[in-house]
Amino acid sequence: MIKCVKSCFCEYSTPQILVVKSCTIGTLYRLYQMLAIPLILCFVLLCGDHQDTDDILSSVTTKVKGIALTNTPELGEQIWDVADYIIPSQDDSSFFLMTNMIFTPNQTQSKCAEYPTLNSICTSDMNCTKGFKDAQGNGVQTGRCVDFSDSVKTCEVLAWCPVEKKVEPPNPALLADAENFTIYIKNNIQFTKFNFKKRNILPNMSRSYVANCVFNRNMDPDCPIFRIKDIFEETREDFQTMAVYGGIMAVQIQWDCDLDMDTCAPQYSFRRIDKKDPKSSETPVHNLRFAKYYKNSHGKDTRTLIKGYGIRFDVLVYGKAKKICIFTTIINVGALLSYVRVVDYNVDKIVGYNMKGFSMKKFKYVDERELISNEAPIPMAETHYGTW
């Protein structure tokens, strides 16, 4: 223990000049240097360490187009356009495309029997509490037990009546034609550090081209208009199956820009986000409710409640730009050149292995009393190789 402490704290090491006069070793040393330095410089240039980087700032707007026709007992024959099936109105980087729905028409604010649940089924008024609001229910209980059907009684509620029924959505989906709808995505990006701006509508795209093109991975990979059916085919998902209960789909835009090479173009990819867990028996469901209000022939407020199932599209933008920076280059080259010292270490090993007296001459142990005496000073520096 004491020996270890003396070794660590009571010794000081300093390099000693030792010139080895050997053409073989000197040539090996210089060749080693000539090989190491170019490799280091090439590594800096090829790996991009000479470039500064910046993260992306992005804004996205979307526009959906398409027409669908439905014919249901509740509404009859009806045309659906973008104002009907995009709920709510179009957002910037995401939107909800309704593909299926359950209707509850002609609702008015009145009193009616609640839909049967554990909290609403009753046999007498004693089972109903006036003023009780069930979070899973449709209204406020009046305290009366009334007939929901010939065989079931439920608590009466003050609500929009008739109340919504708990039924499975239609299969196939009502808006099955939505697979032929198109999504127009406008994406503006900026790299503030380099004062660089661009958009996914590239300079070579004319107005007529954008109006008629459709994205195709092989034929037209730069077109910003996407057919929904093509998106699902790329993700190997079945649109008609997903349209019944809804889901979540991501449109990913990747910008990898080398501003020195003037290469900066978007790369599009697609992925389903809410993929079913194989360990779960539950089917992914994505829905929301909204209503269309109007006045009936008696002037009373009336609405049609729609429980809409659909696909949420999220546009996700990623990217990074790089551009040469002289200060970054100098710092990285300087840091990597420090590894040239490895050349000295390796040559020392080679010389020490082939010349047994090398270690004795390179490493000397001197007591401080010898330095205080009048003996000649010990030269200090680093080792050099070659014929001088």
C-alpha positions as CSV (number, residue, x, y, z in Angstrom):
1,M,0.0,0.0,0.0
2,I,2.8,2.4,1.0
3,K,4.7,1.5,-2.1
4,C,1.7,2.2,-4.3
5,V,1.2,5.6,-2.7
6,K,4.9,6.5,-3.2
7,S,4.6,5.4,-6.8
8,C,1.6,7.5,-7.5
9,F,2.4,10.7,-5.6
10,C,6.1,10.8,-5.2
11,E,7.2,10.5,-8.8
12,Y,7.2,12.9,-11.8
13,S,7.7,11.7,-15.4
14,T,9.0,13.9,-18.2
15,P,9.9,12.9,-21.9
16,Q,13.5,12.3,-22.7
17,I,15.1,12.9,-26.2
18,L,16.5,9.7,-27.6
19,V,17.7,9.9,-31.2
20,V,17.9,6.5,-32.9
21,K,20.2,6.6,-35.9
22,S,18.6,4.1,-38.2
23,C,17.5,4.5,-41.8
24,T,15.1,1.6,-41.5
25,I,13.4,2.9,-38.4
26,G,13.4,6.5,-39.6
27,T,11.9,5.5,-43.0
28,L,9.2,3.4,-41.2
29,Y,8.4,6.3,-39.0
30,R,8.0,8.8,-41.8
31,L,5.9,6.3,-43.9
32,Y,3.7,5.7,-40.9
33,Q,3.1,9.5,-40.6
34,M,2.5,9.9,-44.3
35,L,-0.2,7.2,-44.1
36,A,-1.9,8.3,-40.9
37,I,-2.3,12.0,-41.7
38,P,-4.1,11.6,-45.1
39,L,-6.3,8.9,-43.6
40,I,-7.4,11.3,-40.8
41,L,-8.1,14.2,-43.2
42,C,-10.1,11.9,-45.5
43,F,-12.1,10.7,-42.5
44,V,-13.0,14.3,-41.7
45,L,-14.1,15.1,-45.2
46,L,-15.9,11.9,-46.0
47,C,-17.8,11.6,-42.7
48,G,-19.1,15.2,-42.8
49,D,-17.4,16.3,-39.6
50,H,-16.3,19.4,-41.5
51,Q,-19.9,20.5,-41.8
52,D,-22.2,22.3,-39.3
53,T,-25.8,21.1,-38.9
54,D,-29.2,22.6,-38.2
55,D,-32.6,21.0,-37.3
56,I,-35.7,21.7,-39.3
57,L,-38.5,24.1,-38.7
58,S,-41.7,23.1,-40.6
59,S,-45.3,24.0,-41.3
60,V,-47.8,21.8,-43.0
61,T,-51.2,22.4,-44.6
62,T,-53.4,19.7,-46.1
63,K,-56.3,19.6,-48.5
64,V,-58.5,16.6,-49.2
65,K,-60.7,16.1,-52.3
66,G,-63.3,13.5,-53.3
67,I,-67.0,12.8,-53.5
68,A,-68.9,9.8,-52.1
69,L,-72.5,8.6,-52.3
70,T,-74.5,6.9,-49.5
71,N,-78.0,5.5,-49.2
72,T,-79.2,4.8,-45.7
73,P,-82.6,4.3,-44.0
74,E,-82.0,7.3,-41.8
75,L,-80.9,9.8,-44.4
76,G,-81.8,8.3,-47.7
77,E,-79.6,9.0,-50.7
78,Q,-77.0,11.6,-49.9
79,I,-73.8,13.1,-51.4
80,W,-70.8,13.6,-49.2
81,D,-68.1,16.1,-50.0
82,V,-65.1,17.5,-48.1
83,A,-67.2,19.7,-45.9
84,D,-69.1,16.6,-44.7
85,Y,-66.5,13.9,-44.1
86,I,-63.5,16.0,-42.8
87,I,-64.4,16.4,-39.1
88,P,-63.6,19.0,-37.7
89,S,-62.7,21.3,-40.5
90,Q,-59.2,20.8,-41.9
91,D,-56.4,21.3,-39.5
92,D,-52.8,22.1,-40.4
93,S,-50.8,19.0,-39.9
94,S,-53.5,16.4,-39.2
95,F,-57.1,15.7,-40.2
96,F,-59.9,13.2,-39.5
97,L,-61.3,11.5,-42.6
98,M,-64.7,10.0,-41.8
99,T,-65.2,6.6,-43.5
100,N,-68.2,5.1,-41.5
101,M,-71.0,6.4,-39.3
102,I,-74.0,5.6,-37.2
103,F,-76.9,7.9,-37.4
104,T,-79.5,8.9,-34.7
105,P,-81.9,11.3,-36.6
106,N,-84.5,13.7,-35.5
107,Q,-83.3,14.2,-31.9
108,T,-85.1,16.9,-29.8
109,Q,-84.6,18.0,-26.2
110,S,-87.3,16.1,-24.3
111,K,-87.8,13.1,-21.9
112,C,-87.3,9.5,-23.0
113,A,-86.1,6.1,-21.7
114,E,-82.3,5.9,-21.3
115,Y,-80.4,3.2,-23.2
116,P,-80.1,0.1,-21.1
117,T,-76.9,0.0,-19.0
118,L,-76.0,-1.3,-15.5
119,N,-76.8,2.2,-14.1
120,S,-80.1,2.7,-16.0
121,I,-82.0,-0.6,-16.0
122,C,-84.7,-0.5,-13.4
123,T,-87.9,-2.2,-12.1
124,S,-89.5,0.7,-10.3
125,D,-89.1,4.4,-9.6
126,M,-87.1,3.5,-6.5
127,N,-84.2,2.4,-8.7
128,C,-83.9,5.9,-10.3
129,T,-82.5,9.0,-8.7
130,K,-83.8,12.4,-9.8
131,G,-80.9,14.6,-11.0
132,F,-78.4,11.7,-11.3
133,K,-76.0,12.1,-14.3
134,D,-74.3,9.0,-15.5
135,A,-71.0,9.7,-17.2
136,Q,-71.7,6.9,-19.6
137,G,-75.3,7.9,-20.2
138,N,-77.1,10.4,-22.4
139,G,-78.9,12.8,-20.0
140,V,-80.2,13.6,-16.5
141,Q,-82.5,11.2,-14.7
142,T,-86.0,12.4,-13.9
143,G,-86.6,9.8,-11.2
144,R,-89.1,7.8,-13.2
145,C,-88.8,4.2,-14.4
146,V,-90.3,3.8,-17.9
147,D,-90.5,1.2,-20.7
148,F,-87.5,1.1,-23.0
149,S,-88.9,-1.9,-24.9
150,D,-91.5,-4.6,-24.3
151,S,-89.1,-6.5,-22.0
152,V,-86.7,-3.9,-20.6
153,K,-87.4,-0.8,-18.3
154,T,-84.9,2.0,-17.8
155,C,-84.7,5.3,-16.0
156,E,-86.2,8.2,-17.8
157,V,-83.8,11.0,-18.7
158,L,-84.0,14.6,-19.9
159,A,-81.8,14.5,-23.0
160,W,-81.6,14.7,-26.8
161,C,-84.2,12.0,-27.6
162,P,-84.4,9.4,-28.9
163,V,-81.0,8.5,-27.3
164,E,-78.1,7.1,-29.3
165,K,-78.2,3.4,-29.7
166,K,-75.1,1.2,-29.0
167,V,-74.7,-0.7,-32.2
168,E,-71.9,-1.9,-34.3
169,P,-70.9,0.3,-37.3
170,P,-71.9,-0.8,-40.8
171,N,-69.7,-3.4,-42.5
172,P,-68.6,-2.7,-45.2
173,A,-68.0,1.0,-44.4
174,L,-70.5,3.5,-45.8
175,L,-67.8,5.7,-47.3
176,A,-65.9,2.9,-48.9
177,D,-65.2,5.1,-51.9
178,A,-62.9,7.2,-49.7
179,E,-60.0,5.1,-50.8
180,N,-60.1,7.1,-54.1
181,F,-59.9,10.4,-52.3
182,T,-56.7,12.4,-52.7
183,I,-54.6,14.4,-50.1
184,Y,-52.7,17.5,-51.2
185,I,-49.9,18.2,-48.7
186,K,-48.0,21.6,-48.7
187,N,-44.9,21.6,-46.6
188,N,-42.7,24.6,-46.0
189,I,-39.4,24.2,-44.2
190,Q,-36.7,26.4,-42.9
191,F,-33.1,26.0,-41.5
192,T,-32.6,29.2,-39.6
193,K,-28.9,28.8,-38.9
194,F,-28.2,28.8,-42.7
195,N,-31.1,31.2,-43.6
196,F,-32.4,28.5,-46.0
197,K,-36.1,28.0,-46.9
198,K,-37.8,25.5,-49.2
199,R,-41.1,23.8,-49.8
200,N,-42.1,20.4,-51.2
201,I,-43.6,22.1,-54.3
202,L,-40.3,22.0,-56.1
203,P,-39.2,24.8,-58.5
204,N,-39.6,22.6,-61.6
205,M,-43.3,21.8,-60.8
206,S,-45.7,23.8,-62.9
207,R,-49.2,24.7,-61.9
208,S,-50.7,22.2,-64.4
209,Y,-48.3,19.4,-63.2
210,V,-49.4,19.8,-59.6
211,A,-53.1,19.8,-60.6
212,N,-52.8,16.5,-62.4
213,C,-50.0,14.5,-60.7
214,V,-50.5,11.6,-58.2
215,F,-47.6,10.3,-56.0
216,N,-46.1,7.1,-57.2
217,R,-43.0,5.7,-55.6
218,N,-41.4,4.6,-58.9
219,M,-42.9,6.9,-61.5
220,D,-43.5,10.2,-59.7
221,P,-41.9,10.2,-56.2
222,D,-41.9,14.0,-55.8
223,C,-45.6,14.7,-56.4
224,P,-47.3,16.2,-53.2
225,I,-50.7,14.7,-54.0
226,F,-51.4,11.2,-52.5
227,R,-54.3,8.8,-53.3
228,I,-55.4,7.2,-50.1
229,K,-55.5,3.7,-51.6
230,D,-51.9,4.0,-52.6
231,I,-50.9,5.0,-49.1
232,F,-52.5,1.9,-47.7
233,E,-50.9,-0.3,-50.3
234,E,-47.5,1.0,-49.3
235,T,-48.2,0.2,-45.6
236,R,-49.7,-3.2,-46.6
237,E,-52.9,-2.4,-44.8
238,D,-56.4,-3.0,-46.1
239,F,-58.3,0.3,-46.4
240,Q,-61.8,-1.4,-46.4
241,T,-61.1,-3.2,-43.2
242,M,-59.6,-0.2,-41.4
243,A,-62.5,2.0,-42.7
244,V,-65.1,0.2,-40.6
245,Y,-63.7,1.1,-37.2
246,G,-61.1,3.7,-38.1
247,G,-57.5,4.1,-37.2
248,I,-54.4,6.4,-37.3
249,M,-52.1,6.7,-40.3
250,A,-48.8,8.8,-40.4
251,V,-47.5,10.5,-43.5
252,Q,-43.8,11.0,-42.9
253,I,-41.7,13.6,-44.8
254,Q,-37.9,13.4,-44.4
255,W,-35.6,16.2,-45.4
256,D,-31.9,15.4,-45.5
257,C,-30.2,18.4,-47.0
258,D,-26.6,18.9,-48.0
259,L,-26.5,22.6,-48.8
260,D,-22.9,22.3,-50.2
261,M,-24.0,19.8,-52.8
262,D,-27.4,21.7,-53.3
263,T,-29.3,18.5,-52.6
264,C,-32.5,19.1,-50.6
265,A,-35.7,17.2,-51.6
266,P,-38.4,15.6,-49.5
267,Q,-38.7,11.8,-49.1
268,Y,-42.2,10.4,-48.3
269,S,-43.1,7.4,-46.3
270,F,-46.2,6.0,-44.6
271,R,-46.9,4.1,-41.5
272,R,-49.9,2.9,-39.5
273,I,-49.5,4.1,-35.9
274,D,-52.3,2.4,-34.0
275,K,-51.4,-1.1,-35.2
276,K,-53.2,-3.8,-33.2
277,D,-51.3,-5.4,-30.4
278,P,-51.1,-9.2,-31.2
279,K,-51.5,-10.0,-27.5
280,S,-54.8,-8.1,-27.4
281,S,-58.2,-9.1,-28.7
282,E,-59.4,-5.5,-28.8
283,T,-59.8,-4.0,-32.3
284,P,-58.4,-0.5,-32.8
285,V,-61.2,2.0,-32.9
286,H,-61.1,5.7,-33.8
287,N,-64.3,7.7,-33.7
288,L,-65.9,11.0,-32.7
289,R,-69.4,12.4,-32.4
290,F,-70.9,15.5,-34.0
291,A,-74.3,16.8,-34.9
292,K,-76.1,18.7,-37.7
293,Y,-78.7,21.1,-36.3
294,Y,-81.9,22.4,-37.9
295,K,-85.5,23.4,-37.0
296,N,-88.4,21.0,-37.6
297,S,-91.7,22.0,-39.1
298,H,-92.9,23.1,-35.6
299,G,-89.9,25.4,-35.2
300,K,-88.3,23.2,-32.6
301,D,-84.5,22.7,-32.5
302,T,-83.7,19.3,-33.9
303,R,-80.5,17.5,-34.7
304,T,-79.1,14.5,-36.4
305,L,-76.4,12.9,-34.2
306,I,-73.6,11.2,-36.2
307,K,-71.1,8.9,-34.6
308,G,-68.3,9.0,-37.1
309,Y,-65.6,6.4,-37.5
310,G,-62.6,7.3,-39.6
311,I,-58.9,7.6,-40.2
312,R,-56.8,10.3,-38.6
313,F,-53.9,11.3,-40.8
314,D,-50.9,12.9,-39.1
315,V,-48.2,14.6,-41.2
316,L,-44.9,14.2,-39.4
317,V,-41.9,16.2,-40.7
318,Y,-38.2,15.3,-39.9
319,G,-35.0,16.7,-41.3
320,K,-31.5,18.1,-40.8
321,A,-29.3,20.3,-43.0
322,K,-25.5,20.4,-43.1
323,K,-23.2,23.0,-44.6
324,I,-19.4,23.4,-44.5
325,C,-18.1,25.5,-41.7
326,I,-14.4,26.4,-41.5
327,F,-14.3,26.7,-37.7
328,T,-15.9,23.2,-37.3
329,T,-13.4,21.8,-39.8
330,I,-10.4,23.3,-38.0
331,I,-11.6,22.0,-34.6
332,N,-12.3,18.5,-35.9
333,V,-9.1,18.2,-37.9
334,G,-7.1,19.4,-34.9
335,A,-8.8,16.9,-32.6
336,L,-8.2,14.0,-35.0
337,L,-4.5,15.0,-35.6
338,S,-3.9,14.4,-32.0
339,Y,-4.2,10.7,-32.8
340,V,-0.9,11.0,-34.8
341,R,0.7,10.5,-31.4
342,V,-0.4,6.9,-31.8
343,V,2.3,6.6,-34.5
344,D,5.0,7.4,-31.9
345,Y,3.6,4.8,-29.6
346,N,3.6,2.1,-32.2
347,V,7.1,2.9,-33.4
348,D,8.3,2.8,-29.8
349,K,6.8,-0.7,-29.5
350,I,8.5,-1.8,-32.7
351,V,11.9,-0.4,-31.7
352,G,11.6,-1.7,-28.2
353,Y,10.8,-5.2,-29.4
354,N,13.8,-5.3,-31.8
355,M,16.4,-3.4,-29.7
356,K,16.7,-4.7,-26.2
357,G,18.7,-1.7,-25.0
358,F,16.1,0.8,-26.1
359,S,14.0,0.7,-22.9
360,M,17.0,1.2,-20.7
361,K,18.0,4.3,-22.6
362,K,14.5,5.7,-23.0
363,F,13.5,5.3,-19.3
364,K,15.7,6.5,-16.5
365,Y,15.0,6.9,-12.8
366,V,16.7,10.0,-11.2
367,D,16.6,10.9,-7.5
368,E,16.0,14.6,-6.7
369,R,19.3,14.7,-4.8
370,E,21.1,14.0,-8.1
371,L,19.4,17.0,-9.7
372,I,20.3,19.3,-6.8
373,S,24.0,18.3,-7.1
374,N,26.3,19.7,-9.6
375,E,25.9,16.9,-12.1
376,A,25.2,17.7,-15.7
377,P,21.5,18.3,-16.4
378,I,19.4,15.5,-17.9
379,P,18.1,16.4,-21.4
380,M,14.3,16.5,-21.7
381,A,12.1,16.3,-24.7
382,E,10.3,13.7,-26.8
383,T,11.8,10.8,-28.9
384,H,12.7,11.4,-32.5
385,Y,13.5,8.8,-35.1
386,G,15.6,8.8,-38.2
387,T,19.1,10.0,-39.2
388,W,19.6,13.6,-38.3
